[in-house]
Amino acid sequence: HGEDPEALAFQEAMLAHLAVADPGLPVPRLIARRDGALSGTVDSSDGRSHAVRLVSYLPGEAMADARGDHATLRDLGRVLGRLDRALLSFGHAGAMRTFDWDIRQTPRARARLAAIRDAGDRARVADILDAYDSRVAPALARLPHQVIHNDANDWNLLVDAAGRVSGVIDFGDALFSPRVADVAVALAYAMMERDDPILAGAELVAGYHAEHPLSDLEFALLPDLIAARLAISVSLSSERAALAADNPYLSVSERGAFRLIETLARQDRHIVTGIFRKAAGLEAAPGAERVKAWLAAHRNRLAPLMQPHPARAEKHVLKLADLNDPLVAASRTQDLARAAALYAAEMEAAGAELGMGPWGEVREVYAAPFFASKLIAGERRKMHLGLDIFAPAGTVLTAPLQGRVVGLAINPDPLDYGGLIVLEHEPEPGLVFRTLWGHLAHASIERLSLGQMIAAGEEVARLGD
């Protein structure tokens, strides 16, 4: 009673289409009446007419109760990808609608901001809406659109005893919208209440991409769209809670969403996108392989990093992965004077001019509070993504190739980057990449300005103490 007949016809047509387009999909099947109709009406005792239809039973437990592991999330991605691929060839007038849960209506949440009680939560949701306005809204017209399920939350998903997705139910929120919104909605719920939400979400993305490949733009906008769905959810629940203060369930159900919003606010969206892309078998950043190939082909034509050239200097590899090494122990306790003395003694004993720190080393020396992982609760960042050269303070560093200054900062905490510079390079049209320079003297930062060009072989900075 009260349902829009066109909406019901849309849902029936969609389920009938899926039964033909992908018969193996774990979605409800409509059971026709004896006269072939997919639904009918019955009158209740009060004289009102009600639409009724019969659908097949899907076995399984709600994912909200079963939770599932990373394999379950990858399977969910595959099922959702198959579902959307099957719906590519489907259209219906009833799909051309909109309502608050449509990702395109995210800006409506701004009118509900005042209902969010906590000032910190309210500010984070406002930031999400600002990001949507600046990054997502201008790109909407360039996103692939199609009919989508639009509500793959953990109560609309069924899981069997083996942890595989056995059902996708409740097509009541389906509509024509950006295809990637289906992924974002599923991620918003799948990532909630997990210690490793980004890594868990990456499994779902990988499964989806394998069945229904996402574009570079869709990958780039996914972090903003996940946050947008959460902003819609918490603003609606906060507004309803304000109108029904005696219903504790409303406030309990939104806590997980607020926690995930806070977690996402600590992430760099480019890193989140990179993790999602890598899980899907793509380059973490578009063009990365081209950059690597160019560098490999031109490695002998780059200007030296310092004089004399590091290749001609005596080098010594430090044991920064060894907890029992005295240098590591001194660094972990931030006894910097002792660490400096131990380093000098080790280099003298080795007869070396330069210390070396290998790429990919798992470093126990990373003990400062800012090394706490933003990706996995309770973990600490340990792996070193760089090749370190340790040289005396004041050593002049020169640019291997021409670059433009696009980043300048001073990070003053002990064991942090100190002076930091980012240079952007474009050695040939369209081949753009950046180099990060850290542990620099503060004076080096102060003499540079954003946009300044530095030629190959020209001084970039000097190492800090």
C-alpha positions, 0 to 999 in steps of 0.5 A: 500500500502506498508504493509507487506503481512505476517503482514496483514495475521497475523492480519487477522488470529489473529482476526479470532482466537479471534472470535472463542476463545472468541466471547464476546471480544469487538474486531473488527470482520472481515467481509468476502467477498462473496467468503469467503476471509477476505481481497482483493485488489483494484487498485488506479488511479495511478495504485498502489495496496492497501489491503482492509478489512472490520471490524465491528463497535465498539461503544464508545468513545476513553479512551483518551477523556473519561479517566475513573475512577478506575472501568474503569481501572479494567475493562480494565485489565479484558478485556486485560486479556481475550484477552491474555488468548484467544491468548494463543492458537494462533500462526503465523509466522507473530508474530515472528517479532520485532521493536522499540515498542517491549519491548525487544528492550528497549536497542535501546533507548540508541542510542536516549538519546541525542535527549532528551533535558532536562538533568534531563529527560535524566538522568532518562531515562538513569537510566531506561535503566540501570535498564532494562539491570541489572534486566529485560534483564537477566530475559527475558528467564524466562518470559511467552511469547505469542502473545500480542496486545502490544499497549493498549494505550488510543487511541486504547481503547473505553469506553461506557457511563457507563465507561466500555471498549467497544472496543480494536482496532488497532492490528498493533503492535501485536507480540510474546513477554513477556506476561507481556509487554501487561500489562506494555504497558497498565499501562504506558498510564493508569497511565499518568496524574493521581494524584494517578498513582500507585493506579490507575494502581493497579486496572488494574493489579487486573483486568488482574490477575483475568482473566490471572494470573501473576507470581511472577517474572512478578509482580516483573518486572512490575515497570521496564517494565512500565518505559521501555515502557515510555523510548521507547516512550519518546526517539522516540518522542524526536528523531522525535521532533528533526527532526520536530521542527515545530510540537508542538504536538510532544513535548506536547504529551511527557510531560505526559510521562516525568512526569510519569517517574519522579513520578516513579523515586521517588517510591520504586519499591518493594512498587509498586510491593507490591501494585499491588500484594495486589490489585490482592489479593496476599501477598504484598511480597511472603512468608509474610504469612509464616513469620507471621505464624512462628512468631505467632507460636514462639512468646513465644520463642523470646528473649526480646526486652529490660530489663525489658521485655516490657510485665512487664512494666507499659505502657501508650498509647500516643494520637498521632492521636489527633490534640488538644493534646499539645504533638502533637501540639509541635511535629507538629511545631518541638518544640522538647524541649517542646515535650520532656517536655510534654512527660515526664510530661504525663508519670509521671502523668500516672505512666508509664515506657513505652509510646506506639504508636498503629499499624495502627494509623492515626497520625496528628503528621506526619507534616514534609515535608518528610511525603508528599505522593509519591503515591498521589499528595497533600496527606500526609502519616499519617498511622503508620505501626508499634507498637511503644515503647517509652523509655528513650534515651540510652535504650539497645535493644536486638535481639529477634532472630539471625540476620545479619546486611544488612542495616545501615544508619543515617537519621539526619532530625528532626522527621526522623528515626535517626540511622537505622539498618536492620537485616535479619533473617533466622530461618529455611531454606528458611524462610527469613525476615528482621526487621527494627530498627529506632530512634537509637543513632548514636553511635550504627550505627557506631559500627556495620558493614554490614554482622555482625551477632548478636545473639538472646539476644545480644545488637543491639543498643541503643535508640537515644535522 
